[in-house]
Amino acid sequence: MEAQKIAVEAIVALTGGDRTVVTEFIRRSYLAGIKDPKRLTFKGLQAFAPH
């Protein structure tokens, strides 16, 4: 759970994304097997960073 919180806070702070959407993305990623907060954050930044 702590890994998810870290990732959500970092992604929202860096991208300004919607916390609810980011939380759902991180939760799905966590349940898919990504447990490391650094990897969760990296995957989230890839998904939510402006292109």
Buried (B, 14 or more C-beta within 10 A) or exposed (E): EEBBEBBBBBBBEEBEBEEEEBBEBBBEBBEEEBEEBEBBBBBBBEBBEEE
